[in-house]
Each structure stands twice: as C-alpha cells, then as structure tokens.
Amino acid sequence: MRLLDIPRAAAGLTWKVVKLPLDAAGGVIGRRSAADVERDRADAMERGAEAQAQVAAQERERREEAARRRRAQAATRERTKKEQAAEEQKAAERRAAGAEQRRKEASEKAAAQREEAIEAKAKRDELVALEAEKTALDEREKALATAAEADRLEEAAARAKGKRKS
C-alpha cells in the first residue's frame, strides 16, 4: 500500500458515508436532487482522480522499468568494455612477450656469431703461428743441413789435407 492510498481510501469512505443518508432520502422522494447531482459529480471526480492516479502509477512504473533497462544496458556496456580492455591487455602482453623472445633470440644469435668470430680468429692466429713455426723449422733444417754440409766439407778437406801430407 502506498502513502497516498490511505488518504484516498479515507476520502472515498467519507463520501460514501455522507451520501448514504442522501441516497436514502432521494430514494424516498424519487427525483434527483441537487445533492444527487453533486454526489454523481463527486463520484465522477473521484473516478477521474483514481484513473489519474492509476495513469500516474503506470507512468511511474514505466519510467522505473525504463531506468532499470538503462542501468542494465549500462552495466552490460561496462562489462563489455572491461572484457575488451582485458583482451587488449592480454594481446599487449603477448606482443611484449613475442618482442622479448625475438630480442632474446637476436641476442643469442649475436653471441653465437661473436663466438664463431672469436673461434675463427683463434684458428687463423693458430694457423699463422703454425706457419711461423714451420718457417722457423724449415730455416733450422736448412741451417742444420748447411752445418752438416760444412762439417762434411771440413772433414773432406781434412782428409784431403791428410792425404797430401802423407
């Protein structure tokens, strides 16, 4: 029961109580008195007021229902926006993870290339050192061969000198 229903019911009951003796008197006389006309007019006004109250109540309910629908739609839109934001954040995280993976792979590749370059330089340096050692050994061998030839020639000269003296 609404707040305005109580006074409306009281007013309606009051009119009925007031018109009861008038109805009884009008029934005895058999003609319509000014009171009957006023009573009918009051009844019509009461029905009109009740109809207006019903229309107002229906309008209020319609507005409340429209407000509920708008709130539900707003909640749905907000939920959709939150879901979209979450999806966008996940996509950004996936992109960031992909970029991080690519950077990591590029770093590993660069490190591998540096390592290969170092190994290649070490092999070249080792080859140069081996070639230098080979050259040194060749020169030593030549020196030894020359020294051996000199010793042989010296011995041959000493033998030839020994044969001449003898």
C-alpha angles and dihedrals in degrees: 000000000000128000095252094048093073097058090040091053091046091051091048092050091047091054091050092050092047095048095046095083090042091052090050091050093046091051091055095048095041098214132093114259128200087258090058091051091048090046091051089047091049089049090050090049090048091050089047091050091048090049090050090048090051091048090048091048091049091047090049091049090047091051092046090050090048089050090050090051091049091049091049091049091048090050090049091049091048092048089049091049091050091050091049091049090050091049091048090049091050090049090050090049090050090049091048091048090049091049090048090050091050091049090049092049091047090050092049090048091050090048090050091049090050090049091049090049091050091049092047091049090047090051091048091048090048090049091050090048091048091049090049090049091048090050090049091048091048090051091047090049090051090047091049090047090049091047090048090049090048091050091048092049091047091051090046090051091048089050091048090049090047090052091050092051094048 
